[in-house]
Amino acid sequence: MRLLVITNLYPRPDEPQRGMFNFNLIEALANLIGQSAENNAAVKVICLVPEWRIWRWKTIRQWQMRSKAESGENIAPAPVVKYLPVFYLPVIGRNLSWRTYRAALSGIREHVGDSDVILSTWLYPDCVAAASLAAELNKPIWFKTHGSDRFHLEHTRRRGRILQACDIAQGIFCNCTHTAEELSRRGINRDKRHIVAHGIDCALFRHRPREESAAKLGLKPDEKTILFIGNLQTVKGPDRAIRAFASAINSSQIRPAGKLRLVIAGDGPLKSRINAFAVSAGIGDRVALIGSRPQAEIAEWMNAADCLCVPSRSEGMPNVVLEALAAGLPVVATDVGGITQHVRSQVNGIIISQRSNENRIISELALALSAALDRDWNREMISIEGRTRTWERAAAETLAVMAAGSRR
C-alpha cells in the first residue's frame, strides 16, 4: 500500500508539537507498511499550512522536515513530508475555505496519482477538499475525525459539504464511541464509522518516582502542582482551570495554599487573558504559563504533578488524558466526549458534571481539585491500567479496516 496523508494537524517547524497524535499514528503506519514496501516513500504526508499572509508562503515551501525547526526543536522525520501553503481567512472566510484548500491541493496531483489510498484528517475543510480531489482522480479516501471538528456540522452550509464528502469516503475513523455517535446524530451514515482508539508512547508516558521528575523540573518536594495541557482556546476550558484554581485558594479549600501552583502548558488566543486574570486575582506568582512543550518534557510534568485538570467544554477523546493515566497521574475532568470511558471517579480521577451553569461548574471543579490533592492515589496502579494501548496497535487496526474496506 502507498498511503498519502492530507492534514493540517501535523508537526511543522513553527509548531513542532502540533498534531502529535497524527504524527505518532502516521509514523506507526509507515513502520508497518514499510515492512513490505520497496522504498521509503510508502507513506507521504501533505501538511496543509493555512496562512493568509502570502509573503510567508515562500518560507513555508522551503521548510524541510529533516531540518532544524525555527523554534530550535528537532522533529523526528516521517518518510516524506511536503508543506503546502493554503490561503485562509480565519472566521470570516470559514464557509469558503474548502475552496481555497481544494485549489491548493490541485498542485499535488502527482502525489495523488502515485498513491493507492488517501487518508485525510479534520472534517472541514481538509476532508471536504481532499474528497473532491480524490473523486476527480478516482482514488479511495478515508477520513479521520478528532471529535472537536464536529462543530462544523452545526453550520448548515458546512454540514452539507461534509455530508457530501462523507458519501465519497470509504469510511471515517473515530477515536471513541462518543464521537461516532455524535457523527450519526448529525446525519453521517453509521455504517461508515470505524472506532479506532488512539495510542500512547509507552516509552515516554510511564510511572516514575514523583521526586525524580520534580527535581528535574526544579519543583520543591513539598510543592503541589495542578497541571493543564492543551490549546488555550475556549473549548478546552483553560479559563475554567484558572478560575477554579483561584476559587480554591481564596475560599481556603486547599491548604497550605502557598505551596500550590498551576502549570499551564500550551499556547493559544486565551494566553494573555489568562495571564491578566492571574495577576488581577493575586495569584500570578502561583501560575506558570510554560507554552507548548516537547512530549518528553510533558511526560516529566505528568510525573511531577499531583493531578491533571481537563475542564473542556467539548471533546472527542483527548490524548492527554490517556497519556496522563499511562504516567499514573490522576485526572480531574468534565464529563464530555469519551473521557468517562477511561476516567473513573475515585479510582483514577474525579469527573464533574458538565450539565450545570458556568459558575456551578467552576465551584465543583475547585472542590474536585482540592479533593484530588488531598487523596493518596495509587499512581503505580493507575499507570499499569493506563498502559494498554500503543500506537502500533492503533496503526495495525487502521490498516486492517482499510484492507477490509478495499475488499468490499
C-alpha positions, 0 to 999 in steps of 0.5 A, a space after each residue: 500500500 502507498 498511503 498519502 496523508 492530507 492534514 493540517 494537524 501535523 508537526 511543522 517547524 513553527 509548531 513542532 508539537 502540533 498534531 502529535 497524535 497524527 504524527 505518532 499514528 502516521 509514523 506507526 503506519 509507515 513502520 508497518 507498511 514499510 515492512 513490505 514496501 520497496 522504498 521509503 516513500 510508502 507513506 507521504 504526508 501533505 501538511 496543509 499550512 493555512 496562512 493568509 499572509 502570502 509573503 510567508 508562503 515562500 518560507 513555508 515551501 522551503 521548510 524541510 522536515 529533516 531540518 532544524 525547526 525555527 523554534 530550535 526543536 528537532 522533529 523526528 522525520 516521517 518518510 516524506 513530508 511536503 508543506 503546502 501553503 493554503 490561503 485562509 481567512 480565519 472566521 470570516 472566510 470559514 464557509 469558503 475555505 474548502 475552496 481555497 484548500 481544494 485549489 491548493 491541493 490541485 498542485 499535488 496531483 502527482 502525489 495523488 496519482 502515485 498513491 493507492 489510498 488517501 487518508 485525510 484528517 479534520 472534517 472541514 475543510 481538509 476532508 471536504 477538499 481532499 474528497 473532491 480531489 480524490 473523486 476527480 482522480 478516482 482514488 479511495 479516501 478515508 477520513 479521520 475525525 478528532 471529535 472537536 471538528 464536529 462543530 462544523 456540522 452545526 453550520 448548515 452550509 458546512 454540514 452539507 459539504 461534509 455530508 457530501 464528502 462523507 458519501 465519497 469516503 470509504 469510511 471515517 475513523 473515530 477515536 471513541 464511541 462518543 464521537 461516532 455517535 455524535 457523527 450519526 446524530 448529525 446525519 453521517 451514515 453509521 455504517 461508515 464509522 470505524 472506532 479506532 482508539 488512539 495510542 500512547 508512547 509507552 516509552 515516554 508516558 510511564 510511572 516514575 518516582 514523583 521526586 525524580 521528575 520534580 527535581 528535574 523540573 526544579 519543583 520543591 518536594 513539598 510543592 503541589 502542582 495542578 497541571 493543564 495541557 492543551 490549546 488555550 482556546 475556549 473549548 478546552 476550558 483553560 479559563 475554567 482551570 484558572 478560575 477554579 484554581 483561584 476559587 480554591 485558594 481564596 475560599 481556603 479549600 486547599 491548604 497550605 495554599 502557598 505551596 500550590 501552583 498551576 502549570 499551564 502548558 500550551 499556547 493559544 488566543 486565551 494566553 494573555 487573558 489568562 495571564 491578566 486574570 492571574 495577576 488581577 486575582 493575586 495569584 500570578 506568582 502561583 501560575 506558570 504559563 510554560 507554552 507548548 512543550 516537547 512530549 518528553 518534557 510533558 511526560 516529566 510534568 505528568 510525573 511531577 504533578 499531583 493531578 491533571 485538570 481537563 475542564 473542556 467544554 467539548 471533546 472527542 477523546 483527548 490524548 492527554 488524558 490517556 497519556 496522563 493515566 499511562 504516567 499514573 497521574 490522576 485526572 480531574 475532568 468534565 464529563 464530555 466526549 469519551 473521557 468517562 470511558 477511561 476516567 473513573 471517579 475515585 479510582 483514577 480521577 474525579 469527573 464533574 458534571 458538565 450539565 450545570 451553569 458556568 459558575 456551578 461548574 467552576 465551584 465543583 471543579 475547585 472542590 474536585 481539585 482540592 479533593 484530588 490533592 488531598 487523596 493518596 492515589 495509587 499512581 503505580 496502579 493507575 499507570 499499569 491500567 493506563 498502559 494498554 494501548 500503543 500506537 502500533 496497535 492503533 496503526 495495525 487496526 487502521 490498516 486492517 479496516 482499510 484492507 477490509 474496506 478495499 475488499 468490499 
